[in-house]
Amino acid sequence: MKRISATTPGMIVFFLGITLFLGIGIAIAAQSYFSYVEVTEAAGRCYDLGGFPEIEKSAWQMTRFECHTD
């Protein structure tokens, strides 16, 4: 087993890069999931009222929501 002091600067950069990549990936996945949940819940409530939802999104953010009921 290697000692920690035997790690090279290249290995440290590699592990930091992997950690950064995984962190960014997890953040993007979480934002995407919560955006999906927000839109799904809003549309579901509109359908429960007997309406038709009109949704506009910009990237991961819902910018406009209208529930058209007759």
N, C-alpha and C positions, 0 to 999 in steps of 0.2 A: 504494500500500500504506500502510495506517495505521500510525502508530507506536504502540508500547505505551502511551506516556504519553497518547495520545488516547482511551484507553478510559474509559468513564464508570462510575461506581459501579453503575449499573443493569446494565451488561454484565457486570461482575465478579460480581455477585450471581446473574445468570442462569447464567453458566458454572459457578459453584460449585454451584448448584442442580442443574444437569444432571449434574455430576460426582458429587454425592451420590446422586442418583437412580440412576445407573448402578452405583455402588458397592454400594448396597443391593440392587439387582436381581441383581447378580452373586453377592453373598453368599447370597441366598435360593435362587438356582438351584443353587449349589454344595452347600448344605445338603440340598436336595431330592434332588439326584443321589446324594450319598453315603448318604443314608437308603435310597434305592431299591436301591443296590448292596448295602448291609448286609442288607436283608431278602431280596433275591434270592439272595445267596450262602448265607445260613442255610437258606432253604427248599430250595435246590438240594441242599445236603448232606443234609438230612433225606430228601428224595426218593431220593437215592442209597442211603441206608440202608434204603429200602423203607418209610419212615414217612410220616406225614401231619403237616405242621407246623401248630401253633396259635400265632398271632402276635397280640400286642396292641401297638398303637402309641399314643403320645400326641404329637400334633403331628408332629415329625420324628424322634422318638426311639422306638426299640423298647423297650417297658417289660417285656415278658414274651415268652419263646419256649419252646415245648415241642415235642418231636418224638415223636409217638405211633407206636410200632411194635408190631406184633402178635407 
